[in-house]
Amino acid sequence: MFSLTLARKSYARNLQYRSAHLMRTFASVIIGYIYIAVWMGVSEGQALGDYGMHGIISYIAFNQACLWVIMATNGLGIEEWVRTGQISHELMKPMHFFWYMQNREWGQTWYQLLYSTIPILLIYIVVLKIRMPEHPITWLWTLIAMLLAAYIAICIAYLIGIAAFWTTESRWLNGVHMGLNMLLSGFFIPVEWLPGWLKTISALSPYPSLQYVPSRIYLELDSFNALKLSLFWCLLLTICCFAITRTVRRKVEVQGG
């Protein structure tokens, strides 16, 4: 019950900024269209593998839409708590710190899904006629893939935030994370088209589960079996988050005292 309360409060807090988010959503639609236009220009006359021109347009459009679901708050706000000393109070709450932080973030994730991802996707479906799943069950697998991607993103953001216990500045890690996501997740280019060495690095990272896996499932180029990769990273990152939380509980260092 407390977990739902945390998520609801985070969701309600975002509702106060709907006008600003509406402008952001419009800007995201435009940016996605620019990406699509670039692809249409550079790939004219190309076979584009399993995708084809219509498929790659749909791939880019879907990635742009679901980007908001995996954009967790920078470090989940942990760095600021460490800097101000509030972290000592947060760690005393009668709830596991990782569980507490992820439930606060889930409220924002659901808000992003309803007010950013779905509207952007609908606009692309209506305006650009992007490909939609032929089988109704694919929508369910796509939603599951996106929620698993959101959880992986929350875990990564949590680990970035926890780094503030050992360094006075951890926000740069979020910049590194965003760069790696754009490069290795298949956001700009499908993973199978990356150079061999970069494809190997991508395959050994959680990043394909953030965008490549949901996009391939949505386009019905992969079955639900692709979710095994996402589940593996969910399990591994969960173990890492719980393990590092035990460590920081034994080492709470608040700057200035």
MILUMRO-548102 format. One record per residue: x, z, y of N, C-alpha, C, O in turn. Coordinates in steps of 0.1 Angstrom, whole numbers, padded with zeros to 4 digits, always signed. Layout:
BEGIN
XZYXZYXZYXZY/...
// end
This chain:
BEGIN
+0008+0000-0012+0000+0000+0000+0009+0000+0013+0006-0007+0022/+0019+0008+0013+0028+0009+0024+0035-0004+0026+0037-0008+0038/+0038-0011+0015+0045-0024+0016+0036-0034+0023+0040-0042+0032/+0023-0034+0020+0013-0043+0026+0011-0040+0041+0010-0049+0049/+0012-0027+0044+0011-0023+0058+0022-0028+0066+0020-0033+0077/+0035-0027+0061+0046-0033+0068+0045-0048+0070+0047-0053+0081/+0041-0055+0060+0039-0069+0061+0028-0073+0071+0030-0082+0079/+0017-0066+0071+0006-0068+0080+0010-0066+0095+0007-0074+0103/+0018-0055+0097+0022-0052+0111+0032-0063+0116+0031-0067+0127/+0041-0068+0107+0050-0079+0111+0042-0091+0114+0045-0098+0123/+0032-0094+0106+0023-0106+0108+0016-0105+0121+0015-0114+0128/+0010-0093+0123+0003-0091+0136+0011-0092+0148+0007-0097+0158/+0024-0087+0147+0033-0088+0158+0036-0103+0162+0037-0106+0174/+0037-0111+0152+0039-0126+0155+0027-0132+0161+0028-0142+0169/+0015-0127+0158+0003-0133+0164+0002-0132+0179-0004-0140+0185/+0010-0123+0184+0010-0122+0199+0017-0133+0206+0016-0135+0218/+0025-0141+0198+0033-0152+0204+0028-0165+0200+0036-0175+0199/+0015-0167+0197+0010-0179+0191+0012-0191+0200+0016-0202+0196/+0011-0189+0213+0012-0200+0223+0027-0205+0223+0029-0218+0222/+0036-0196+0223+0050-0200+0223+0054-0207+0210+0061-0217+0209/+0048-0202+0199+0051-0208+0186+0044-0222+0184+0049-0230+0177/+0033-0224+0191+0027-0237+0191+0036-0247+0197+0037-0258+0192/+0043-0244+0208+0052-0253+0214+0064-0255+0205+0069-0266+0204/+0069-0245+0198+0080-0246+0189+0076-0255+0177+0084-0263+0173/+0064-0254+0172+0059-0262+0161+0059-0277+0166+0063-0286+0158/+0054-0279+0178+0054-0293+0183+0068-0299+0184+0070-0310+0180/+0077-0291+0189+0091-0295+0190+0097-0298+0176+0105-0307+0175/+0093-0290+0166+0098-0292+0153+0093-0305+0147+0101-0312+0140/+0081-0309+0150+0075-0321+0146+0083-0333+0152+0086-0343+0145/+0087-0332+0164+0094-0343+0171+0108-0344+0165+0113-0355+0163/+0115-0332+0163+0128-0332+0157+0128-0339+0143+0137-0347+0140/+0118-0335+0135+0117-0341+0122+0115-0356+0123+0120-0363+0115/+0107-0360+0133+0105-0375+0134+0118-0382+0138+0120-0393+0133/+0126-0375+0146+0139-0381+0149+0148-0383+0137+0154-0393+0135/+0148-0372+0128+0156-0373+0116+0151-0385+0107+0159-0393+0102/+0138-0386+0107+0132-0397+0099+0135-0411+0105+0139-0420+0097/+0135-0412+0118+0139-0425+0124+0153-0428+0121+0156-0440+0119/+0162-0418+0121+0176-0421+0118+0177-0427+0104+0184-0436+0102/+0170-0420+0095+0171-0425+0081+0165-0439+0079+0171-0447+0072/+0155-0442+0086+0149-0455+0086+0158-0466+0091+0159-0477+0086/+0166-0462+0101+0176-0471+0107+0188-0474+0098+0192-0485+0097/+0193-0463+0093+0206-0465+0085+0204-0469+0071+0213-0474+0064/+0191-0468+0066+0189-0471+0052+0180-0484+0050+0175-0486+0039/+0178-0491+0060+0169-0503+0059+0175-0513+0049+0187-0516+0050/+0167-0517+0040+0172-0527+0030+0179-0520+0018+0183-0527+0009/+0180-0507+0018+0187-0500+0007+0176-0495-0003+0165-0493+0000/+0181-0494-0016+0172-0490-0027+0168-0475-0026+0157-0472-0029/+0177-0467-0022+0175-0452-0020+0171-0446-0033+0164-0436-0033/+0177-0450-0044+0175-0443-0057+0161-0441-0061+0152-0450-0061/+0158-0429-0066+0145-0425-0071+0135-0424-0059+0122-0423-0061/+0139-0423-0047+0131-0420-0036+0124-0433-0030+0112-0433-0028/+0132-0443-0027+0126-0454-0020+0124-0450-0005+0126-0438-0002/+0121-0460+0004+0120-0456+0018+0109-0446+0020+0111-0437+0028/+0097-0449+0014+0086-0439+0016+0089-0426+0011+0086-0416+0017/+0097-0425+0000+0100-0413-0007+0110-0405+0002+0108-0393+0003/+0120-0411+0008+0130-0404+0016+0124-0399+0029+0127-0389+0034/+0114-0407+0034+0107-0402+0046+0099-0390+0043+0099-0380+0050/+0093-0390+0031+0085-0378+0027+0094-0366+0024+0090-0355+0027/+0106-0369+0018+0115-0359+0015+0120-0352+0028+0120-0339+0029/+0124-0359+0038+0128-0354+0051+0117-0346+0058+0119-0336+0063/+0105-0352+0058+0094-0346+0065+0090-0333+0058+0088-0323+0065/+0090-0332+0045+0087-0320+0038+0098-0309+0041+0095-0297+0043/+0110-0313+0041+0121-0304+0044+0120-0298+0058+0122-0286+0060/+0116-0306+0067+0115-0301+0081+0103-0291+0082+0104-0282+0089/+0093-0294+0074+0081-0285+0074+0084-0271+0068+0081-0261+0073/+0091-0272+0056+0093-0259+0049+0105-0251+0054+0108-0240+0050/+0113-0257+0064+0124-0251+0070+0120-0237+0076+0128-0228+0075/+0108-0236+0082+0104-0224+0088+0102-0212+0078+0104-0201+0082/+0099-0216+0066+0096-0205+0056+0109-0198+0052+0109-0186+0049/+0120-0206+0052+0133-0200+0048+0142-0195+0060+0153-0192+0058/+0136-0195+0072+0144-0191+0083+0141-0176+0086+0133-0172+0094/+0148-0168+0078+0146-0153+0079+0153-0148+0092+0162-0155+0097/+0148-0137+0097+0154-0131+0109+0169-0129+0107+0173-0124+0096/+0176-0131+0117+0191-0130+0116+0195-0116+0112+0193-0106+0119/+0200-0115+0100+0205-0102+0094+0194-0092+0093+0196-0080+0091/+0181-0097+0094+0169-0088+0093+0169-0077+0104+0162-0067+0102/+0178-0079+0114+0178-0069+0125+0187-0057+0122+0187-0048+0130/+0194-0057+0110+0201-0045+0106+0213-0043+0115+0217-0032+0118/+0220-0054+0120+0231-0052+0128+0228-0044+0141+0236-0036+0145/+0217-0047+0147+0213-0040+0159+0211-0025+0156+0215-0016+0165/+0205-0022+0145+0203-0008+0141+0216-0001+0139+0218+0011+0143/+0226-0008+0133+0239-0002+0131+0246+0001+0145+0252+0012+0147/+0244-0009+0154+0251-0007+0167+0245+0004+0175+0252+0012+0182/+0231+0006+0174+0225+0017+0182+0224+0030+0175+0222+0040+0181/+0227+0030+0162+0227+0043+0155+0213+0045+0148+0212+0055+0141/+0204+0036+0150+0190+0038+0144+0191+0037+0129+0181+0041+0122/+0201+0031+0124+0202+0029+0110+0202+0042+0102+0196+0042+0091/+0207+0053+0108+0207+0065+0101+0192+0070+0098+0190+0076+0088/+0183+0067+0108+0169+0071+0106+0162+0062+0096+0154+0066+0088/+0166+0049+0097+0159+0039+0088+0163+0042+0073+0155+0041+0064/+0175+0046+0071+0180+0049+0057+0173+0062+0052+0173+0064+0039/+0168+0070+0060+0161+0083+0056+0147+0081+0052+0140+0090+0047/+0141+0069+0055+0127+0066+0051+0125+0068+0036+0134+0064+0028/+0114+0073+0032+0111+0075+0018+0108+0062+0010+0097+0061+0004/+0116+0052+0012+0114+0039+0005+0128+0033+0004+0136+0034+0013/+0130+0026-0007+0143+0019-0008+0146+0010+0003+0137+0002+0007/+0158+0010+0009+0160+0003+0021+0158-0012+0020+0152-0018+0029/+0163-0018+0009+0161-0032+0006+0146-0036+0005+0142-0046+0011/+0139-0027-0002+0124-0030-0004+0117-0029+0010+0108-0037+0013/+0121-0019+0018+0116-0017+0031+0118-0029+0040+0109-0034+0047/+0131-0034+0040+0134-0045+0049+0128-0058+0045+0123-0066+0053/+0127-0061+0032+0121-0073+0028+0106-0074+0030+0100-0084+0033/+0099-0062+0029+0085-0062+0032+0082-0064+0047+0072-0070+0050/+0091-0059+0055+0089-0062+0070+0091-0077+0072+0084-0083+0081/+0099-0083+0065+0102-0098+0067+0091-0106+0061+0088-0117+0066/+0084-0102+0050+0074-0110+0044+0063-0113+0053+0056-0124+0052/+0059-0103+0062+0049-0106+0071+0052-0118+0080+0043-0126+0083/+0064-0119+0085+0068-0130+0093+0068-0143+0085+0065-0154+0090/+0072-0142+0072+0073-0154+0064+0059-0160+0062+0057-0172+0063/+0049-0151+0059+0035-0156+0057+0030-0162+0070+0023-0172+0070/+0034-0156+0082+0030-0162+0095+0036-0176+0096+0029-0185+0100/+0049-0177+0093+0055-0190+0095+0049-0201+0086+0047-0212+0090/+0045-0196+0074+0039-0206+0064+0026-0211+0070+0023-0223+0069/+0017-0202+0075+0004-0205+0080+0004-0213+0093-0004-0222+0095/+0013-0209+0102+0013-0214+0116+0023-0224+0119+0023-0230+0130/+0033-0226+0110+0043-0236+0113+0044-0246+0101+0042-0258+0104/+0047-0242+0089+0049-0251+0078+0037-0259+0075+0038-0271+0074/+0025-0253+0073+0013-0260+0069+0009-0270+0081+0006-0282+0078/+0008-0266+0093+0005-0275+0104+0014-0287+0105+0010-0299+0106/+0027-0284+0104+0037-0295+0105+0035-0305+0093+0035-0317+0095/+0033-0300+0081+0031-0308+0070+0019-0317+0071+0019-0329+0068/+0008-0311+0076-0005-0318+0078-0003-0329+0088-0009-0340+0086/+0004-0326+0099+0007-0337+0109+0014-0349+0103+0011-0360+0105/+0024-0346+0095+0032-0357+0089+0023-0364+0079+0025-0376+0077/+0015-0357+0071+0006-0364+0062-0004-0374+0069-0006-0385+0064/-0009-0369+0080-0019-0377+0087-0012-0388+0095-0017-0400+0095/-0001-0385+0102+0005-0395+0111+0014-0405+0104+0014-0417+0106/+0023-0399+0095+0033-0407+0088+0029-0411+0074+0036-0419+0068/+0017-0406+0070+0012-0410+0056+0023-0407+0046+0025-0414+0036/+0029-0395+0047+0040-0392+0037+0033-0389+0023+0021-0387+0022/+0042-0390+0013+0037-0389+0000+0031-0375-0003+0037-0365+0002/+0021-0374-0011+0015-0362-0015+0015-0361-0030+0015-0372-0037/+0015-0349-0036+0015-0348-0051+0003-0355-0057-0008-0353-0051/+0004-0362-0068-0007-0368-0074-0015-0358-0083-0027-0360-0085/-0008-0348-0088-0014-0338-0097-0017-0325-0089-0007-0320-0083/-0029-0320-0089-0032-0307-0081-0023-0295-0085-0020-0287-0076/-0019-0294-0098-0010-0283-0102+0003-0283-0094+0010-0273-0093/+0008-0295-0090+0020-0296-0083+0020-0288-0070+0030-0283-0066/+0008-0287-0064+0008-0279-0051+0011-0264-0055+0018-0257-0047/+0006-0259-0066+0009-0246-0070+0024-0244-0072+0030-0234-0067/+0030-0253-0080+0045-0252-0083+0053-0253-0070+0063-0246-0068/+0048-0261-0060+0055-0262-0048+0054-0249-0040+0064-0245-0034/+0043-0243-0040+0041-0231-0032+0050-0220-0039+0056-0212-0031/+0050-0219-0052+0059-0209-0059+0074-0212-0055+0081-0203-0053/+0078-0225-0055+0091-0228-0052+0095-0224-0038+0106-0219-0035/+0085-0226-0029+0088-0222-0015+0089-0207-0013+0097-0202-0005/+0080-0199-0020+0081-0185-0020+0094-0179-0026+0099-0170-0021/+0098-0185-0037+0111-0181-0042+0122-0185-0032+0132-0177-0031/+0121-0196-0026+0131-0200-0016+0131-0189-0004+0142-0186+0001/+0119-0185+0000+0118-0175+0011+0125-0162+0007+0132-0156+0015/+0123-0158-0006+0129-0146-0011+0144-0147-0011+0151-0137-0007/+0149-0158-0016+0164-0160-0016+0169-0159-0002+0180-0153+0001/+0162-0165+0008+0166-0165+0022+0166-0151+0027+0175-0147+0035/+0156-0143+0023+0156-0129+0028+0167-0121+0022+0174-0113+0029/+0171-0123+0009+0182-0116+0003+0195-0120+0010+0203-0111+0013/+0197-0133+0013+0209-0137+0020+0210-0130+0034+0220-0125+0038/+0199-0130+0041+0198-0124+0054+0201-0109+0053+0208-0104+0062/+0196-0103+0043+0199-0089+0041+0213-0086+0039+0219-0077+0045/+0220-0094+0031+0234-0092+0028+0242-0095+0041+0252-0088+0043/+0238-0104+0049+0245-0107+0062+0243-0095+0071+0253-0090+0077/+0231-0089+0071+0229-0078+0080+0237-0065+0075+0242-0058+0083/+0237-0063+0062+0245-0052+0056+0260-0053+0060+0267-0043+0060/+0265-0065+0062+0279-0067+0065+0282-0059+0078+0294-0056+0081/+0272-0056+0086+0275-0049+0099+0280-0035+0096+0286-0029+0106/+0279-0030+0084+0285-0017+0081+0300-0017+0081+0306-0007+0082/+0305-0029+0079+0320-0030+0078+0326-0038+0089+0338-0038+0091/+0318-0044+0098+0324-0052+0109+0315-0049+0121+0303-0047+0120/+0321-0050+0133+0313-0048+0145+0305-0060+0149+0296-0059+0158/+0307-0071+0143+0299-0083+0146+0297-0091+0133+0306-0096+0128/+0284-0092+0129+0281-0100+0117+0272-0112+0120+0269-0119+0111/+0269-0114+0132+0260-0125+0135+0266-0139+0133+0259-0148+0130/+0280-0139+0133+0286-0152+0131+0284-0156+0116+0284-0168+0113/+0282-0146+0107+0279-0150+0093+0266-0157+0092+0264-0166+0084/+0256-0154+0101+0244-0161+0101+0246-0176+0105+0239-0185+0099/+0255-0178+0114+0258-0192+0118+0264-0200+0107+0261-0211+0105/+0273-0193+0100+0279-0199+0088+0269-0202+0077+0269-0213+0071/+0260-0193+0075+0249-0195+0065+0240-0207+0069+0237-0215+0061/+0237-0208+0082+0228-0219+0086+0236-0232+0084+0230-0242+0080/+0249-0232+0087+0256-0245+0085+0257-0249+0071+0255-0260+0067/+0260-0239+0062+0260-0242+0048+0247-0246+0043+0246-0255+0034/+0236-0240+0048+0223-0244+0044+0220-0259+0047+0215-0266+0039/+0223-0263+0059+0221-0277+0063+0229-0286+0055+0225-0298+0052/+0241-0282+0051+0250-0291+0043+0247-0291+0028+0248-0302+0022/+0245-0279+0022+0244-0278+0008+0230-0277+0002+0228-0279-0010/+0220-0275+0010+0206-0273+0005+0199-0286+0003+0188-0286-0003/+0205-0298+0007+0198-0310+0006+0188-0313+0018+0180-0321+0017/+0190-0305+0029+0181-0307+0040+0183-0321+0047+0173-0327+0049/+0195-0325+0050+0197-0338+0056+0198-0349+0046+0194-0360+0048/+0204-0346+0034+0206-0356+0024+0204-0350+0010+0209-0339+0008/+0198-0357+0001+0196-0352-0012+0209-0348-0019+0219-0354-0017/+0209-0337-0026+0221-0331-0032+0228-0341-0041+0241-0341-0041/+0221-0349-0048+0227-0359-0057+0235-0370-0050+0243-0377-0056/+0233-0371-0037+0240-0381-0029+0253-0375-0022+0260-0383-0016/+0255-0362-0024+0267-0356-0018+0280-0361-0025+0279-0365-0037/+0291-0361-0018+0304-0364-0025+0306-0355-0037+0301-0344-0037/+0313-0359-0048+0314-0352-0060+0318-0337-0058+0312-0328-0064/+0329-0335-0050+0333-0321-0049+0323-0312-0041+0322-0300-0044/+0316-0319-0031+0306-0311-0024+0294-0309-0032+0287-0298-0031/+0291-0318-0041+0280-0316-0050+0282-0304-0059+0273-0297-0063/+0295-0303-0064+0298-0292-0073+0297-0279-0065+0291-0269-0071/+0301-0278-0053+0300-0266-0045+0285-0262-0043+0281-0251-0044/+0277-0273-0040+0263-0271-0038+0256-0265-0051+0248-0256-0051/+0260-0271-0063+0254-0267-0075+0257-0252-0079+0250-0246-0086/+0269-0247-0074+0273-0234-0077+0268-0224-0066+0271-0212-0067/+0260-0228-0057+0255-0220-0046+0240-0219-0047+0233-0226-0055/+0234-0209-0040+0219-0208-0041+0212-0218-0031+0200-0218-0031/+0219-0225-0024+0213-0233-0013+0204-0244-0018+0194-0247-0012/+0207-0251-0029+0197-0261-0034+0183-0255-0036+0173-0262-0035/+0182-0242-0040+0170-0236-0043+0161-0234-0030+0149-0232-0031/+0168-0235-0018+0161-0232-0006+0153-0245-0002+0142-0243+0003/+0158-0257-0004+0151-0268+0001+0150-0280-0009+0140-0286-0011/+0161-0282-0016+0162-0293-0026+0151-0292-0037+0144-0301-0040/+0151-0280-0043+0142-0277-0054+0127-0279-0050+0120-0286-0057/+0123-0272-0039+0109-0273-0035+0105-0288-0032+0094-0292-0035/+0115-0295-0025+0112-0309-0021+0110-0318-0033+0101-0326-0034/+0119-0316-0043+0118-0324-0055+0106-0322-0063+0100-0331-0069/+0102-0309-0063+0089-0306-0070+0077-0312-0063+0068-0317-0069/+0077-0310-0050+0066-0316-0042+0065-0331-0044+0054-0336-0045/+0076-0338-0044+0076-0352-0046+0074-0356-0061+0073-0368-0064/+0073-0346-0070+0070-0348-0084+0082-0356-0090+0080-0364-0100/+0094-0354-0085+0106-0360-0091+0112-0350-0101+0120-0354-0109/+0109-0337-0100+0113-0327-0109+0101-0319-0114+0091-0318-0106/+0101-0313-0126+0090-0305-0131+0092-0291-0126+0102-0287-0120/+0083-0282-0131+0084-0268-0127+0096-0261-0134+0100-0250-0130/+0103-0268-0144+0115-0263-0150+0126-0261-0140+0135-0253-0142/+0125-0268-0129+0136-0267-0118+0135-0253-0112+0145-0249-0106/+0124-0246-0114+0123-0232-0109+0132-0222-0116+0134-0211-0111/+0137-0226-0127+0146-0217-0134+0159-0214-0126+0164-0203-0126/+0163-0224-0118+0175-0222-0110+0171-0212-0099+0179-0203-0095/+0159-0213-0093+0155-0204-0082+0154-0190-0088+0157-0181-0081/+0148-0189-0099+0146-0176-0105+0159-0169-0108+0161-0157-0107/+0169-0177-0113+0182-0172-0115+0189-0166-0103+0194-0154-0103/+0188-0173-0091+0193-0168-0079+0185-0156-0073+0191-0147-0067/+0172-0156-0076+0165-0145-0071+0169-0132-0079+0171-0121-0072/+0172-0133-0092+0176-0122-0099+0190-0117-0095+0192-0105-0093/+0199-0127-0094+0213-0124-0091+0214-0117-0077+0221-0107-0075/+0207-0123-0067+0208-0118-0053+0201-0104-0052+0205-0096-0044/+0190-0102-0060+0184-0089-0060+0193-0078-0065+0194-0067-0060/+0201-0081-0076+0211-0072-0081+0221-0069-0071+0225-0057-0069/+0226-0079-0064+0236-0078-0053+0230-0069-0042+0237-0060-0037/+0218-0071-0038+0212-0063-0027+0211-0049-0031+0214-0040-0022/+0206-0046-0043+0205-0032-0047+0218-0025-0048+0220-0013-0045/+0228-0033-0053+0241-0027-0055+0248-0024-0042+0254-0013-0040/+0247-0033-0032+0253-0030-0019+0246-0019-0012+0252-0013-0003/+0233-0018-0014+0226-0007-0007+0230+0006-0012+0231+0016-0004/+0233+0008-0025+0239+0020-0030+0252+0023-0024+0255+0035-0021/+0260+0013-0021+0273+0015-0015+0272+0020+0000+0279+0029+0004/+0263+0013+0007+0262+0017+0022+0255+0031+0023+0258+0037+0034/+0248+0035+0014+0242+0049+0015+0253+0059+0014+0251+0070+0019/+0264+0056+0007+0275+0065+0007+0285+0063+0018+0294+0071+0020/+0283+0052+0026+0292+0050+0037+0283+0045+0049+0281+0033+0051/+0279+0054+0057+0271+0051+0069+0280+0054+0081+0283+0066+0084/+0284+0043+0087+0293+0045+0099+0286+0039+0111+0285+0027+0112/+0283+0048+0120+0276+0044+0132+0286+0043+0144+0293+0053+0146/+0286+0032+0150+0296+0030+0161+0294+0040+0172+0282+0042+0177/+0304+0046+0177+0304+0056+0188+0302+0070+0184+0301+0079+0192/+0301+0072+0171+0299+0086+0167+0294+0087+0152+0292+0098+0147/
// end
